[in-house]
Amino acid sequence: MKRDHQFFVKNIKTINSCGSEMVYFEGSSFEKQFEIKYFKQEKHNMDTCEGCRKSHATILKQMQVYFNEFPLCCEHHSKLIKQPWFDKRDFNDLPKQVADKVLFTHHHIINNLDVDNWKDELTNYIEYAIASFGQIPEGFGEPVALSKYLGYVVELQNDLKLTGEDRKYKDRQKFIINFLDNYGKPTDKVKTDLNLLLSTYDKWYKIFPFDIPLFAEVRKHFSKTLPLLSEKPKVNPYLGVAKAKLLTQDRLFEYLMKITNQILLSIDTTQLLENDYISDATKYQFDIKKKAHKLNQETLLKEFSKGEKRYIKTIKKWLDNEKSFLKEIQPSIKELPAINNNVEHNFETILSDQVKRQYVLDLLEDLSIISNGQSILSTRKKGALRGVVEALREANILPQLGIDKLCRIIANQIGLELKSKLDFSDVSQKFQKDAKQYIKDNPLH
């Protein structure tokens, strides 16, 4: 499928989000039409249906009349004449293309109403046919003859009365007719705005206490993650492109509230102090007070929406709880002996129980991270270790030490070379999920 198009830039804009700058272009395209494939089936085709052959001839004749007038067919298209990129000769086969596409689509609908994935199959093919009419820049009207195509297909489907066994597919046919009839028309659904979603996520990212060192490891992950899609992208096999719907702002607020709770719930200050993860409690207390003050100032001087106020309230409560706890234990902290930061940890010291050590090695073997006790991870898959360590620490099989420290200890044990910290990634996420499933299926006794 050869596609020929030009993009006309109207504006260049930048968006700052999570400390990064993104550049995007606003504009519109001119794309020439292209032919589509016909998937002939025995059930219904041009050879077996005289009515369809007559319809094809009628459309061809009517479209020839339309083409003779084009581009003086309407006010918008008439402006195409003066454009250097427009040449009517590029549309010489428009009448035949429209007639072909109408009947190809009509047959595809008839022949696929009874398949299990009828909705995806038919809407994908229709969107493929619609895309084949190309694009016209803003201000010059619709893609040439697109509304003609849609009208003809709807007319043919309305005239087609399903009989016999096919009558049970009337609702499916009605859905497709409505899909064609309403294609491109404005709907009453809540509109989504990418800029609004980016600014909403950026606000949360700046308000969440990522600047406290305790959250340094997850900060990088969330700075690179933009949870803006409401579903997994779906690929149109005919066009070879994927599409997905954006979240609404309300749905994004729900996600941000959920992830705020999840991150804060994962922090057990008592346990972290006991395991020396927070090695300087006084500095941690200072960081908490500083963030609380900054957040109080922002909520005093800036306007926030109802959705933003929900997660801000949760963060404020968490900061207040941390301050109260640290204030309460402050006398005890002063009496504690100085922490020896030079203690060397290894696989045996963090897992003094032989059963636990073997359990971890068995898990690594099961997930194909090691073989005969040694790492078999490629450079691109080293992040798998990070995901497994996250799962083991969450399950309290590994102690509540820093993730980087635990990764290095286990990497050293299995002969995996780590030249830098393992950032959380898609690979880490997958192996974290797999490790959790292993732990669930094979509980440690």
Helices and strands as residue ranges (DSSP letters): E 5-17, E 20-31, H 50-69, H 75-78, G 79-82, G 88-91, H 94-112, H 118-131, H 146-159, G 164-169, H 170-181, H 194-207, G 213-215, H 216-223, E 234-236, E 241-243, H 249-265, H 269-274, H 281-301, H 306-335, H 347-350, H 354-366, E 370-371, E 374-375, G 379-381, H 383-394, H 403-414, H 426-441
